[in-house]
């Protein structure tokens, strides 16, 4: 009798533990899980972009120096993307391995991966802060800063780089909150940062008359708040695997970097594309038109972030679900996850395509009231978004393959798109005019979508049948 009661008591405790988790990746309905995990992650990415755009909105409206300051912020964008990609390197690489271990029922292995990821992010942030502060002037010159825009870009980048520690830790460790079944808490991370940034921007920029420096200070404070929230959340008792810290292990570190290298390079090469675009626009536009083109391109790129970042949220949010069922050896649930994530992405990009055809002028007017900038930026948005619906296939398939440990294939597909983009950016202005560089985006998106779909169809089916399953990502 006592044994029976004891057993029932243990079962109740076990059930209570399960109910504490918001989602069961191995049992819950796949369409419902995709919505519950990907939508909060999508919103989080949207909000994350929002507060970088808010910076640009306020900066663009600074009296007298607004346009030049906005161009300076645009020059900084690829450098900031490059810095952020290191958070993705550890965050995605670690969380994919972490989810696989959880799916296999190996909590000890998951704890080891989490602690190593945390330690690696601390080391990376310290090294990158020093490195980027030492080479920032060279970077800004390479990335298209002119004599006029350099002082603004230098001010913004210097302050932002000082907050690298908070930016990388909040971004990288947030993946592990979602991986443990708490996407809403993951969304809160970026919501907290966004709200703080939106409130502080006008205070520092206009009230304290700090101009572009105020935007950077507000961003760093917001990232600090997000970082504190992430670390406190991961230390909570409700987390199945709480946060710890260890001396980085070479074996685990190699596996994390191996899995994370593909998404890292995807983001890092985005910087190269923006560099190339800014340099081409500055060179072919000349002193008279170069800064105007870069300012318009900065607005267009801000708009594109409202599309690509939520898409990354949808596909990135689904990665723990794919990896968990990969560790549990459940290919049927993986197939369903990929399908429903693709449907969600197509719905989202279709809506954004229609908005891009009808309402882009309202977005542009937030940044500038200058008729020349407005006309050029509206045209640029409509050109850039010509192929965003097919781009859904590229994003879903590449991130899905990464979640399965097929990093070489996903990386190759991404680099094909970036290579086409880079080549078109450099070649089109030679044949036509400087503004023709804007057509590089849809050309690369459409071509890459076709290639990714064909490769995914041929490789993915064979992989799910068991070819190489699990062997690539065992510790």
Secondary structure, DSSP 8 states (H G I E B T S, - for coil): -HHHHHHHHHHHHHHHHHHHSS--TTTS-HHHHHHHHHHHHHHHHHHHHHHHHHHHHHHHTSTTTHHHHHHHHHHHHHHHHHHHHHHHHHHHHHHHHHHHHHHTT-HHHHHHHHHHHHHHHHHHHHHHHHHHHHHHHHHHHHTT--TTTHHHHHHHHHHHHHTHHHHHHHHHHHHHHHHTT-HHHHHHHHHHHHHHHHHHHHIIIIIS--THHHHHHHHHHHHHHHHHHHHHHHTSTTSSS--------HHHHHHHHHHHHHHHHHHHHHHHHHHHHHHHHHHHHHHHHHHHHHHHHHHHHHHHHHHHHHHHHHHHHHHHHHHHHHHTT-HHHHHHHHHHHHHHHHHHHHHHHHHHHHSHHHHHHHH---HHHHHHHHHHHHHHTTTHHHHHHHHHHHHHHHHTT-HHHHHHHHHHHHHHHHHHHHHHHHHS-GGGGGGHHHHHHHHHHHHHHHHHHHHHHHHHTTTTTTGGG--
